Amino acid sequence: MRLLEVENLVAGYNHLPVLHGVSLKVGAGEFVAICGPNGSGKSTLVKAIQRLIPFVQGTIRLEGQDLFRLKTREIAARIAYVPQVSEPIFDFSVEEVVTMGRYLHQSSRFQGLSEKDRAAVKQAMHLTEISDFRKKKISQLSGGERQRVLIARALAQDTPILVLDEPSSHLDLNFQLQIYQLLKRLQQEKGKAILVAEHNLNLCIPYCHHLIFLKAGRIEAAGKPEEIISRETIRQVFGIEVELRENISTGLPEISLIHSASRREIK
């Protein structure tokens, strides 16, 4: 079953489209990455499929249901969203932020946490390795630590679809790999559908089933990493020249940057 279906999506701000006719499908147990240069529409796409921006046209279905007919709570029960890290507005503790992921499972905000809620919060903090600073305020954390807190909140939400906007941003190399390994486990062991907007191609190539390249709000190329990654595709989408080599561990292509295709000689 396709958990997420997008057809001919047009979306943007102030009735000015950023995305033009984008279509994609993500099924249970699939890991899909949206890639492209800055300004290509990656963040707009992940927000549009949750009805988080004002101008959205086209067809979007969550578990076969029309997004535009669903209540906000019903969308939250299907999609857990991890935004890019920003400065916190309210100075909650780490544990309080992760606990927010359980609110949709409660019939009343005054209900209090059940044992199941507490177990979900504890497991999410354990998986993202933030248990040791669960009592700290969000303002006391580094950008990478806040990113892990937001991922933990999404895990505690326990939805069939995970959507992440630049999940590797602000994380050091070690935690980038750990987060992607965790997402891969959730995809394989829990059957979760995972959609990430990602700028780091070498990070998502080994973990994702399918790559979608956006350029100027349109899909420029899409397919399996081993089929779609080429010097021509990278040049076409990003305007840069790269070298490709085979990763000896995965057998998949790995990218090395040479220079910008449009670079002018410096005199």
C-alpha positions in Angstrom: 0.0 0.0 0.0 1.2 3.5 -0.8 1.3 5.5 2.4 2.0 8.7 0.6 0.9 9.7 -2.9 1.5 13.1 -4.5 0.2 13.9 -8.0 0.8 17.1 -9.9 1.7 19.1 -6.8 1.9 22.9 -7.2 2.8 24.7 -4.0 4.4 27.9 -2.9 3.8 31.2 -1.0 1.5 34.1 -1.6 0.1 32.2 -4.6 3.5 32.2 -6.2 4.4 28.6 -7.0 7.8 27.1 -6.0 6.9 23.6 -7.0 5.5 22.8 -10.5 3.7 19.5 -11.1 5.6 17.3 -8.7 4.5 13.7 -8.4 5.9 10.9 -6.1 4.9 7.8 -4.2 6.3 6.4 -1.0 5.1 3.0 0.3 5.5 1.2 3.6 9.1 0.2 4.2 10.5 2.6 1.5 13.2 5.1 2.1 13.1 8.1 -0.3 15.4 11.1 -0.5 14.6 14.5 -2.2 17.8 16.1 -3.3 18.7 19.2 -5.1 20.4 22.6 -4.8 19.4 25.3 -2.4 16.1 26.9 -3.6 15.1 23.9 -5.6 11.9 23.3 -3.5 13.0 20.5 -1.1 11.7 22.1 2.1 8.6 23.4 0.3 7.7 19.9 -0.8 8.1 18.3 2.7 5.9 21.1 4.2 3.3 20.9 1.4 2.6 17.2 2.0 1.6 18.1 5.6 -0.4 21.2 4.7 2.0 23.5 6.4 2.2 26.1 3.7 -0.7 28.3 2.5 -0.6 27.6 -1.3 -1.0 23.9 -2.2 -2.8 22.5 -5.3 -2.9 19.0 -6.7 -3.6 15.6 -5.1 -2.0 14.4 -1.9 -3.1 11.2 -0.2 -2.1 9.8 3.2 -2.9 6.1 3.5 -5.3 6.6 0.6 -7.1 9.5 2.2 -7.3 13.0 0.7 -5.0 15.3 2.7 -7.3 18.3 2.3 -10.2 16.4 4.0 -8.2 15.3 7.0 -8.1 17.2 10.3 -4.8 18.4 11.7 -4.8 15.7 14.3 -5.4 13.0 11.7 -2.4 14.2 9.7 -0.2 14.2 12.8 -1.3 10.6 13.4 0.1 9.6 10.0 3.2 11.9 9.6 5.9 12.8 12.1 7.8 15.8 10.9 11.4 16.8 11.8 12.0 20.4 10.6 15.4 22.0 10.2 16.8 23.2 13.5 15.9 26.7 14.6 16.2 28.7 17.7 13.6 27.6 20.3 10.8 29.9 21.1 10.0 28.4 24.5 12.7 27.0 26.7 11.3 23.5 27.4 13.5 20.7 28.7 14.6 17.9 26.4 12.2 15.5 28.0 9.3 17.9 27.7 10.0 18.4 24.0 10.2 14.6 23.3 7.0 14.1 25.3 5.1 16.4 23.0 5.3 13.6 20.4 2.8 11.7 22.5 0.1 14.4 22.7 -1.9 13.1 19.7 -2.3 9.8 21.5 -4.0 11.4 24.4 -7.8 12.1 24.4 -7.1 15.2 26.6 -4.1 17.3 27.3 -5.0 17.0 31.0 -5.0 13.2 30.8 -1.3 12.7 31.8 1.2 10.2 30.5 0.3 6.6 30.4 2.9 3.8 30.9 2.9 3.4 27.1 3.6 7.1 26.6 6.5 7.0 29.1 8.0 3.9 27.4 7.8 5.5 24.0 9.5 8.7 25.2 12.2 6.7 27.0 12.9 4.6 23.9 13.0 7.6 21.6 15.6 9.3 23.8 17.6 6.1 24.1 17.7 5.6 20.3 18.8 9.2 19.7 21.3 9.1 22.6 19.9 12.1 24.5 18.9 10.4 27.7 21.9 11.9 29.6 20.7 15.4 29.1 17.0 14.9 29.2 16.6 17.5 32.0 18.6 20.2 30.2 16.8 23.2 28.6 16.7 23.3 24.8 18.6 26.7 24.9 21.5 25.0 26.5 22.1 22.5 23.6 24.1 22.7 20.5 22.4 22.7 17.1 23.3 19.0 16.7 21.9 18.1 20.0 18.6 20.0 19.3 18.4 18.1 16.0 18.5 14.8 17.8 15.8 16.0 20.2 13.5 16.9 17.3 14.1 13.4 15.8 13.4 11.8 19.2 10.1 13.7 19.4 9.1 12.4 15.9 10.0 8.8 17.0 7.9 9.2 20.1 5.0 10.2 17.9 5.0 6.7 16.4 3.6 7.3 13.0 3.7 5.2 9.8 5.4 8.0 7.9 8.5 10.0 8.9 9.4 13.2 7.0 12.7 14.9 7.8 14.0 18.2 6.4 17.8 18.1 6.2 18.2 15.7 9.1 22.0 15.7 8.8 22.3 19.5 9.3 24.2 20.6 12.4 25.3 17.0 13.1 28.9 15.9 13.1 29.9 13.0 10.8 29.5 10.3 13.5 25.9 11.3 14.4 25.0 11.8 10.7 25.8 8.1 10.2 24.0 7.1 13.4 20.8 8.9 12.5 20.7 7.4 9.0 21.4 3.9 10.4 18.6 4.5 12.9 16.2 5.6 10.1 17.3 2.5 8.1 16.4 0.3 11.0 13.0 1.9 11.4 12.4 1.4 7.7 13.5 -2.2 7.7 12.3 -3.4 11.1 9.1 -1.3 11.6 8.1 -0.9 8.0 8.0 2.9 8.3 7.9 5.0 5.1 10.7 7.6 5.3 11.0 10.7 3.2 14.0 13.0 3.7 15.1 16.2 2.1 18.8 15.9 2.0 21.8 17.9 0.5 24.4 15.3 1.3 24.3 12.8 -1.6 27.0 10.5 -0.3 25.1 10.2 3.0 21.7 9.2 1.5 23.0 7.0 -1.4 23.8 3.9 0.7 20.5 4.1 2.7 17.8 5.2 0.3 15.8 3.1 -2.1 14.9 6.0 -4.4 16.3 9.5 -5.1 14.3 12.4 -6.5 16.3 15.3 -7.9 14.5 18.7 -7.9 15.7 21.7 -9.9 13.8 25.0 -9.9 10.7 23.2 -8.4 10.5 20.4 -11.0 11.6 16.8 -10.9 14.8 16.7 -13.0 15.5 13.0 -12.5 14.4 10.1 -10.2 15.3 6.5 -9.7 17.4 4.1 -7.7 20.8 5.4 -6.6 22.8 2.9 -8.6 20.7 3.8 -11.7 20.5 7.5 -11.5 23.8 8.7 -10.1 26.0 9.8 -12.9 28.3 12.7 -13.7 25.8 14.0 -16.2 22.9 14.0 -13.7 25.0 15.8 -11.1 26.1 18.4 -13.7 22.5 18.9 -14.9 21.0 19.3 -11.4 23.8 21.0 -9.4 26.0 22.6 -12.1 29.1 21.0 -10.8 31.7 18.5 -12.1 32.3 15.4 -10.0 34.2 12.2 -10.1 32.5 8.9 -9.3 34.0 5.9 -7.7 32.6 2.7 -6.4 32.3 2.4 -2.6 34.1 -0.9 -1.8 31.8 -1.6 1.1 28.4 -1.0 -0.6 29.2 -1.3 -4.3 27.3 1.9 -4.8 28.6 5.1 -6.4 30.4 7.7 -4.3 30.8 11.3 -5.3 33.9 13.5 -5.2 33.6 17.2 -6.0 35.9 18.6 -8.7 34.7 22.2 -9.3 31.7 24.2 -10.4 30.8 23.7 -14.0 30.2 27.4 -14.4 33.4 28.5 -12.5 35.2 31.3 -14.2 39.0 31.4 -14.2 40.4 33.7 -11.5 43.0 36.1 -12.8 
